[in-house]
């Protein structure tokens, strides 16, 4: 039978079926990345719980000192390294999609070097933490205990400088199961390591810190072993080259805004703890805040893992010059985040009366926590969408936009509302969480507005510029060393372009 000369135009139902099948296929691709990441994050989260349990076993002073040291380390160290490392995500994701694999290896080298150099001033700051804490009016004994903990944590900066880039390097290639296996092995070893250092050797607070460092080096070692033994590096590794010390412009342009965005969000919670200290009953509010922050950290694992999956898929599709598929990835991810937010809201609402009792028997702390958990549930509606939206922006190499949104919504909207409600309108502790609700709600709305105006064809063009103008040009860099593949000036294309 002869085929018709003019093909039939697809019907509306056929178009709908095609779009639905593409969406389902994309949902599966995102799930293949995100689900192992959820398990990995839960395993890493359990490590911090194990450390807290060992600190609690040592007594109130080690627990207070360790908690203070961890808070200081998060603000001044871990948030900065994590944020800077995220700058490599759009480069690697888009380069992998464009099949310019050598760029991944070069970017991995550059990011590790960047984090190692950044760790030097952080280490000097940690060495002088006790003096800073005493200047801020902290108790001398607690400051001494915190100093002991953080001194033993200094080598962890080296481990983190390798761990963050390695995880992103693998994730942007949709390789996630090794992260889960490595984390499982590291956590299984963490318990006997902690017992040996804290109980057998009687190192106390220092033992808890050293156990955490040891575990992170185990995780790094396992990941490197996987990459080398199974030959994952062969396609992307160009050897250690002096070129990794040149052409940093694209990485720096992405790393700094990414770092600012991460730090703005992390620091918000530390500021909330400080504000709790000047309320009517600081002991109860600070304790309740600690429980609630642990709760939000647990819930955050799910939208965060989804965000990483969406970022990888958007970056891969833009790098492969498939802007329509990148748009589908973003839409599927955002729809999933909305349902995830609803589930988180119901979880917070239903456990509100029993959750705090898992951590304490103090009636006042339980009452405060139960009162605020429904507000946290509402916050998660915005947080899940906002976090996934940040993933879309990262995948399309627009971290500056994310940093601007976080700055405006968290510190120009949420913070003033929280302070006013808490200290001027009598809402006290609950007012701070209403401030967070305002911040995350406005952040989600702004993020959706920006993403709805995204020109995906333009983002595909930006991806082409970011990964270089061709494989031949990239290879010329290694042969001749004359040109830089990273010479893209983002002030010309601009993050302000949707």
SVG drawing of the C-alpha trace seen along z (x, -y; Angstrom):
<svg xmlns="http://www.w3.org/2000/svg" viewBox="-8 -46 59 48">
<polyline fill="none" stroke="black" stroke-width="0.4" points="0.0,0.0 1.3,-3.4 1.8,-6.0 0.0,-9.3 2.1,-12.2 0.9,-14.5 1.3,-13.3 -1.7,-13.5 -1.6,-16.3 -1.5,-14.9 -4.8,-15.2 -5.1,-16.9 -5.4,-13.5 -2.3,-12.2 -0.4,-15.4 -1.7,-14.9 -0.6,-11.2 2.8,-12.2 3.3,-14.9 2.1,-12.5 4.5,-9.8 7.4,-12.3 6.5,-13.5 6.3,-9.9 9.7,-9.1 11.2,-12.2 9.7,-11.5 11.4,-8.1 14.7,-9.7 14.5,-12.2 13.5,-9.4 16.5,-7.2 18.8,-10.1 16.8,-11.4 15.8,-8.2 19.4,-7.0 20.3,-10.5 17.4,-10.4 18.8,-7.2 22.4,-8.6 21.3,-11.8 19.4,-9.9 22.5,-7.8 24.6,-10.9 22.0,-12.5 22.1,-9.5 25.8,-10.1 25.1,-13.4 22.5,-11.8 25.0,-9.1 27.6,-11.9 25.0,-13.8 24.1,-10.6 27.8,-10.0 28.1,-13.7 25.0,-13.3 26.5,-10.2 29.5,-12.3 27.4,-14.8 25.8,-18.3 29.1,-20.2 30.4,-18.1 27.0,-18.2 26.8,-22.0 30.4,-22.4 30.0,-20.0 26.7,-21.6 28.2,-25.1 31.3,-24.0 29.0,-22.3 27.0,-25.5 30.2,-27.6 31.6,-25.1 28.4,-25.2 28.3,-29.0 32.0,-29.6 33.1,-26.5 30.7,-23.8 28.2,-26.2 30.9,-28.0 32.5,-24.8 29.2,-23.3 28.0,-26.5 31.3,-26.9 31.2,-23.3 27.6,-23.7 29.1,-26.2 30.5,-23.2 27.1,-21.6 25.8,-23.5 29.2,-23.2 29.4,-19.5 25.7,-18.8 25.6,-20.8 29.0,-19.4 27.8,-15.9 24.7,-16.6 26.8,-18.1 29.1,-15.0 32.1,-17.2 33.3,-14.8 36.8,-16.2 35.3,-19.4 34.0,-17.4 37.5,-16.2 38.9,-19.7 36.1,-21.2 36.5,-18.6 40.2,-19.5 39.5,-23.2 36.8,-22.9 38.9,-20.7 41.7,-23.3 39.3,-26.1 37.9,-24.4 41.4,-23.5 42.6,-27.1 39.3,-28.3 39.9,-25.9 43.1,-27.7 41.5,-30.9 38.6,-28.8 41.2,-26.7 42.8,-29.8 39.4,-31.0 38.6,-27.7 42.0,-27.7 40.9,-31.0 37.3,-30.1 37.6,-30.1 38.7,-33.8 35.8,-34.7 33.3,-32.9 34.6,-34.5 34.3,-37.9 30.6,-37.1 30.0,-36.4 29.9,-32.6 30.6,-30.6 34.4,-29.9 34.0,-26.1 31.7,-25.6 34.0,-27.7 37.0,-25.5 35.0,-22.3 33.9,-23.7 37.5,-24.6 38.6,-21.0 36.0,-19.7 36.7,-22.1 40.5,-21.7 40.0,-18.0 37.6,-18.8 40.1,-20.9 41.2,-17.9 37.6,-17.5 38.0,-20.6 40.3,-18.5 37.8,-15.6 34.9,-18.0 37.1,-19.6 37.2,-16.3 33.8,-14.9 31.5,-17.7 33.1,-17.9 33.2,-14.1 29.5,-13.8 28.6,-16.4 31.0,-15.0 29.2,-11.6 25.7,-13.0 25.8,-15.1 26.6,-11.9 23.5,-10.3 25.8,-8.0 24.2,-7.9 24.1,-4.3 27.9,-4.3 27.2,-7.3 24.6,-5.2 26.8,-2.2 29.8,-4.3 27.6,-6.1 26.2,-2.8 29.7,-1.4 31.0,-4.6 28.0,-4.8 28.4,-1.1 32.0,-1.8 31.1,-5.1 29.5,-3.4 32.5,-1.1 34.9,-4.0 33.1,-6.3 32.9,-3.6 36.7,-3.0 37.7,-6.6 35.2,-7.9 34.8,-4.9 37.9,-2.7 40.5,-5.4 38.5,-7.8 39.1,-10.8 35.7,-12.4 34.7,-15.3 37.8,-15.0 36.9,-11.4 33.5,-12.4 35.1,-15.0 37.8,-12.6 35.3,-9.9 33.4,-12.2 36.6,-13.1 37.6,-9.5 34.1,-8.6 34.3,-11.4 37.7,-10.2 36.3,-6.7 33.5,-8.0 36.0,-9.9 38.3,-6.9 35.4,-4.6 34.2,-7.0 37.7,-7.4 38.2,-3.6 34.9,-3.2 35.9,-5.9 39.3,-4.3 38.5,-0.6 35.4,-0.7 37.1,-3.2 34.4,-5.9 37.2,-8.5 38.4,-7.3 35.9,-9.2 36.2,-12.4 39.8,-12.5 42.4,-14.5 45.1,-13.9 46.5,-16.4 47.1,-19.5 48.4,-23.0 45.3,-24.1 43.3,-23.6 45.0,-26.7 43.8,-28.8 40.4,-29.8 38.5,-30.0 36.1,-32.7 33.0,-30.6 33.6,-28.5 34.1,-31.6 31.1,-33.3 28.9,-30.4 30.5,-29.4 30.3,-32.7 26.5,-33.3 25.9,-29.6 27.9,-30.0 25.9,-33.2 22.6,-31.5 23.5,-28.5 24.9,-30.6 21.9,-33.0 19.7,-30.0 21.9,-28.2 22.6,-31.4 18.9,-32.2 18.5,-29.3 21.5,-30.4 20.1,-33.9 16.8,-32.4 18.7,-30.6 20.3,-33.9 16.9,-35.6 15.6,-32.8 18.2,-33.7 16.7,-37.1 13.1,-35.9 11.2,-35.6 12.2,-31.9 15.4,-31.4 16.1,-27.9 12.8,-26.4 12.8,-28.3 16.4,-27.4 15.8,-23.8 12.6,-23.7 14.3,-25.5 17.0,-22.8 14.4,-20.1 12.6,-21.9 15.8,-22.6 16.6,-18.9 13.0,-18.2 13.3,-20.6 16.7,-19.2 15.2,-15.7 12.3,-16.9 14.6,-18.9 16.4,-15.8 13.5,-14.9 13.1,-18.2 16.9,-18.7 17.4,-15.3 14.6,-16.1 16.3,-19.4 19.6,-17.7 17.9,-15.3 16.0,-18.1 19.2,-20.2 21.1,-17.2 18.3,-16.5 17.8,-20.2 21.6,-20.7 22.0,-17.5 19.1,-18.4 20.3,-22.0 23.9,-20.8 22.5,-18.4 20.6,-21.4 17.2,-20.0 15.5,-23.0 12.0,-21.5 13.0,-18.5 14.7,-20.7 11.5,-22.6 9.6,-19.3 12.2,-18.3 11.6,-21.5 7.8,-21.2 7.8,-17.5 10.2,-18.4 8.1,-21.4 4.8,-19.3 6.5,-16.6 7.7,-19.2 4.2,-20.4 2.9,-16.9 6.0,-16.4 5.1,-19.7 1.6,-18.4 3.0,-15.2 5.4,-17.1 2.6,-19.4 0.5,-16.4 3.4,-14.7 4.2,-17.8 0.5,-18.2 -0.1,-14.6 3.1,-14.1 2.8,-17.5 1.7,-16.0 4.2,-13.2 7.3,-14.4 8.9,-16.5 8.5,-13.7 11.0,-11.7 13.7,-14.2 12.7,-15.5 10.3,-15.0 10.2,-18.8 6.5,-19.8 7.2,-23.4 9.5,-22.4 7.0,-19.8 4.2,-22.4 6.3,-25.0 7.3,-22.4 3.7,-21.1 2.5,-24.6 4.9,-25.4 4.9,-22.1 1.7,-23.0 3.4,-26.3 6.4,-24.2 4.1,-22.1 2.8,-25.2 6.4,-26.3 7.2,-23.0 4.6,-23.8 6.8,-26.8 10.1,-25.2 9.7,-22.1 8.8,-24.3 11.5,-26.9 14.2,-24.2 13.3,-22.5 13.1,-25.9 16.7,-26.5 17.6,-23.2 16.2,-24.4 18.2,-27.6 21.4,-25.7 20.8,-23.4 20.4,-26.4 23.5,-28.1 21.6,-30.9 22.7,-30.8 22.9,-34.6 19.2,-34.7 18.7,-32.2 20.9,-34.2 19.0,-37.4 15.7,-35.7 16.9,-34.2 18.4,-37.5 15.2,-39.4 12.7,-36.9 14.6,-35.7 16.1,-38.9 13.9,-41.7 10.6,-39.9 10.9,-37.0 13.3,-38.5 11.4,-41.8 8.1,-40.0 9.5,-37.4 11.1,-40.1 8.0,-42.3 5.6,-39.5 7.9,-38.0 9.0,-41.2 6.3,-43.8 3.1,-41.9 3.4,-39.4 3.7,-36.2 7.0,-35.4 8.5,-32.1 5.8,-31.4 6.4,-34.7 9.8,-33.6 8.3,-30.7 5.6,-32.9 8.5,-34.9 10.0,-31.8 6.6,-31.0 6.5,-34.5 10.1,-34.0 9.5,-30.6 6.1,-31.5 7.4,-34.7 10.4,-32.8 8.3,-30.0 6.0,-32.6 9.0,-34.6 10.8,-31.4 7.7,-30.2 7.3,-33.7 10.9,-33.7 10.8,-30.1 7.5,-30.8 9.3,-33.5 12.3,-31.4 13.4,-31.5 14.6,-27.9 16.1,-28.5 18.2,-31.2 19.3,-28.9 20.3,-26.2 22.4,-28.9 24.0,-29.8 24.8,-26.2 26.6,-26.0 28.6,-29.0 29.4,-27.7 30.7,-24.3 32.7,-25.9 31.9,-26.2 32.8,-22.7 34.8,-19.6 37.6,-20.6 38.0,-24.0 38.2,-22.3 40.8,-19.8 42.9,-22.7 43.2,-24.1 45.0,-20.9 47.1,-20.8 48.1,-24.4 47.1,-26.0 46.4,-29.3 42.7,-29.8 40.4,-29.5 37.2,-27.5 35.9,-29.3 35.9,-32.8 32.2,-33.3 31.3,-36.7 28.0,-36.2 27.5,-40.0 26.7,-40.0 24.2,-37.2 23.1,-38.0 21.3,-36.0 18.5,-38.6 17.5,-37.0 14.7,-34.6"/>
</svg>
